[in-house]
Amino acid sequence: MKKRANFLFIEKNDDVYTVSMTPELQDDIGTVGFVEFTVGDVLNADDAILNLEASKTVFEMASPVAGKVVERNEAAISEPGLLNSAKTEENWVVKLTEVDEDAFNQLEDA
């Protein structure tokens, strides 16, 4: 099941929620040139996930849902352009668990 909020996709697969940028956000910010993930393993809704610099903006990405960070796309630190990829296996940002199912279900369908 896939939802969207804050120009991000949140895709649920079993107990893991994968956050990635929508194509609209990718177009709006341009080519990503720098990525810095925030520290900490727990995110509240609207907490910063990462800071990035792109050809059109400097941007702080906020989490649409609260949850526990179980994985970050560390490859994007050395290859920031991965976040501009059309391939979902490359352009994801973080993977979360312990997300409130009701909060997820209230997001807009993708």
C-alpha positions in Angstrom: 0.0 0.0 0.0 1.4 3.4 -1.0 0.4 6.8 0.5 1.7 10.3 0.0 2.3 13.4 2.2 4.8 16.3 2.1 5.6 15.4 -1.5 6.9 12.1 -0.3 5.7 8.5 -1.0 5.3 6.2 2.0 5.1 2.6 0.9 4.1 -0.1 3.4 5.5 -3.5 2.9 4.7 -5.8 5.9 6.0 -3.9 8.9 8.4 -1.6 7.0 7.5 1.8 5.7 9.8 3.1 2.9 9.9 6.9 2.4 10.9 8.3 -1.0 10.5 11.5 -3.0 7.6 11.9 -5.4 8.5 12.7 -9.0 7.0 16.1 -8.5 9.5 16.8 -5.6 12.4 15.5 -7.7 11.5 17.9 -10.5 10.9 20.8 -8.1 14.3 20.6 -6.3 16.4 19.5 -9.3 19.5 17.4 -9.2 20.6 16.4 -5.7 24.2 17.2 -5.0 24.6 16.8 -1.3 22.8 14.7 1.4 23.1 14.7 5.1 21.0 12.5 7.3 19.8 13.6 10.7 21.0 11.5 13.7 18.7 9.5 15.9 16.7 6.4 15.4 13.2 7.8 16.3 11.3 10.3 14.2 8.2 12.1 15.1 5.9 13.4 12.4 7.4 16.6 10.9 10.9 15.8 12.3 13.7 16.3 9.8 14.9 13.2 8.0 17.7 14.7 6.1 19.1 18.0 4.7 19.9 18.1 1.0 21.3 20.5 -1.5 20.0 20.3 -5.0 20.4 22.4 -8.2 17.3 24.5 -7.4 17.2 24.6 -3.6 18.5 23.7 -0.1 15.8 21.6 1.5 15.1 19.9 4.9 12.9 16.8 4.3 10.3 16.3 7.1 8.9 12.9 8.0 5.2 12.6 7.3 4.8 9.9 10.0 6.4 9.0 13.3 8.4 5.8 13.5 11.7 4.1 14.2 14.4 4.4 11.6 15.7 0.9 10.7 17.7 1.9 7.6 18.9 5.0 5.8 19.9 5.1 2.1 23.6 5.5 3.0 24.6 5.2 -0.7 22.9 8.6 -1.3 25.6 10.2 0.9 28.4 9.4 -1.6 26.0 9.3 -4.6 23.3 12.0 -3.9 22.0 11.7 -7.5 20.4 8.3 -6.5 17.6 10.3 -4.9 16.7 11.6 -8.4 16.5 8.1 -9.9 13.3 6.7 -11.3 14.2 3.3 -9.8 12.5 2.7 -6.4 15.4 0.5 -5.2 17.7 3.5 -5.6 15.7 6.6 -4.7 14.4 5.7 -1.2 15.4 7.8 1.7 14.6 5.9 4.9 12.9 2.8 6.1 10.7 3.0 9.2 9.0 0.5 11.6 6.7 1.1 14.5 4.6 3.5 12.5 1.0 4.2 13.8 -1.2 2.3 11.3 -4.1 4.9 11.9 -1.7 7.8 11.1 -0.5 6.0 8.0 -4.1 5.3 6.8 -5.1 8.9 7.2 -2.5 10.0 4.5 -3.6 10.6 1.0 -3.6 7.5 -1.3 -0.8 7.6 -3.9 
